[in-house]
Amino acid sequence: MLYAQIPKPPKEPPPEPLRKPNGEPPEDPLEPPDERPPSPVPEPPYEIPPEPPPASSDDAPVKVWTTGRYGRPVVTAYDGDRDIHLALIEQGWAVAYRQYLPAPLRVAYLAAEAGAKAAKRGLWQGKFIVPSAWRRGGRLACERR
């Protein structure tokens, strides 16, 4: 079989850009106009608020119970005297992580979780797999393949 080399057609020069009668390029409809409304942000000099003092670990509102498997601290966070973790569990937005749950908190956290689950608050409003079960392969029927 013989192959013939077919010549490519010559390239056409690009079209001339459109110009206004005065020679200027036309306005791009996607470009914003030059006249912009004034910015609501004040121009400098304006007062810069002072930076808060750096937080030190001495006044951090947490109670360290132990360290986890990877050396990370297991803590309870507080807002004043309010246990933030307990509040999240009561509202149904967190689960009691039983593996590292300190004994003094076990009864309160598990009762809060049971109450949220019974009242169908937060995560418990629908079908839900707790993270520890999900990591072991537990899935909802709609997630199985």
C-alpha positions in Angstrom: 0.0 0.0 0.0 1.2 3.5 -0.8 0.6 6.4 1.4 0.3 9.9 -0.1 1.2 12.9 1.9 -1.7 15.2 1.9 -0.7 18.9 2.3 -2.3 20.8 5.1 -4.3 23.8 4.2 -2.5 27.2 4.8 -3.3 28.9 8.1 -5.5 31.9 7.9 -4.4 35.0 9.7 -6.4 35.8 12.9 -9.2 38.2 12.3 -8.6 41.8 13.0 -10.0 42.9 16.4 -13.1 45.0 16.3 -12.5 48.7 16.9 -14.6 51.6 17.7 -14.8 54.4 15.1 -12.2 56.3 17.1 -9.8 53.3 17.1 -10.3 52.2 20.7 -11.1 48.6 21.4 -14.7 47.9 22.3 -15.8 47.5 25.9 -15.9 44.0 27.2 -19.4 43.2 28.6 -17.8 40.9 31.2 -15.4 43.6 32.5 -16.7 45.7 35.4 -17.1 49.4 34.6 -14.4 51.8 35.8 -16.8 53.7 38.0 -17.1 51.5 41.1 -19.3 52.3 44.1 -17.4 53.5 47.2 -16.1 50.6 49.3 -17.8 50.2 52.7 -14.3 49.5 54.2 -12.8 52.7 55.5 -9.5 53.7 54.0 -6.4 53.8 56.2 -5.6 55.3 58.6 -8.2 53.6 60.7 -7.9 52.3 64.2 -6.6 48.7 64.4 -8.0 46.9 67.5 -5.4 45.7 69.9 -4.5 42.0 69.6 -5.7 39.8 72.5 -3.0 38.5 74.8 -1.7 35.1 73.7 -3.4 32.1 75.4 -1.2 30.1 77.7 -1.7 26.5 78.5 -1.9 27.4 82.2 -5.3 29.1 81.8 -6.8 26.8 79.1 -10.3 25.7 80.1 -9.6 21.9 79.8 -9.1 19.0 82.1 -6.5 16.5 80.9 -7.5 12.9 81.8 -4.9 10.7 80.0 -3.2 10.3 76.7 -4.6 8.3 73.8 -3.0 5.6 71.7 -1.1 8.1 69.6 0.1 10.2 72.5 -2.6 12.9 72.2 -4.2 14.2 75.3 -7.7 13.1 76.2 -9.4 16.2 77.6 -12.7 17.7 78.7 -13.3 21.2 77.6 -15.1 23.8 79.7 -16.8 27.1 79.1 -16.6 28.5 82.6 -18.0 25.6 84.7 -20.0 24.1 81.8 -18.7 20.9 80.2 -18.8 21.5 76.5 -18.6 17.9 75.5 -21.5 17.0 77.8 -23.6 19.8 76.2 -22.9 18.5 72.7 -23.8 15.0 73.7 -27.0 16.2 75.3 -28.0 18.1 72.1 -27.2 15.0 70.0 -24.3 16.5 68.1 -21.7 14.2 69.6 -21.4 10.7 70.9 -19.7 9.5 74.1 -16.4 7.9 73.0 -16.4 5.0 75.3 -12.8 3.9 74.7 -11.2 6.8 76.6 -14.2 7.9 78.7 -13.0 8.7 82.2 -14.8 6.9 85.0 -16.0 10.2 86.7 -17.8 11.2 83.5 -19.0 7.8 82.3 -22.5 7.8 83.9 -23.3 11.4 82.9 -22.1 11.1 79.3 -23.8 7.7 78.6 -27.1 9.0 80.2 -26.9 12.2 78.0 -26.3 10.1 74.9 -29.2 7.8 75.7 -31.5 10.8 76.3 -30.5 12.4 73.0 -31.0 9.1 71.2 -34.5 8.6 72.8 -35.5 12.2 72.0 -34.1 11.9 68.5 -32.0 15.0 68.8 -29.2 16.0 66.5 -27.5 13.0 64.8 -30.1 10.7 66.2 -32.9 12.3 64.1 -32.4 9.7 61.4 -30.4 6.6 60.8 -26.9 6.9 62.1 -23.8 4.7 62.5 -21.5 5.8 65.3 -18.0 6.5 64.1 -16.4 3.6 65.9 -18.8 1.1 64.1 -18.4 2.9 60.8 -14.6 2.6 61.0 -15.0 -1.2 61.6 -17.1 -1.4 58.4 -20.6 -0.8 59.7 -22.7 0.9 57.0 -26.4 1.8 56.5 -28.2 -0.2 53.9 -28.1 2.7 51.5 -24.3 2.9 51.7 -23.6 -0.8 51.0 -22.5 -1.8 47.6 
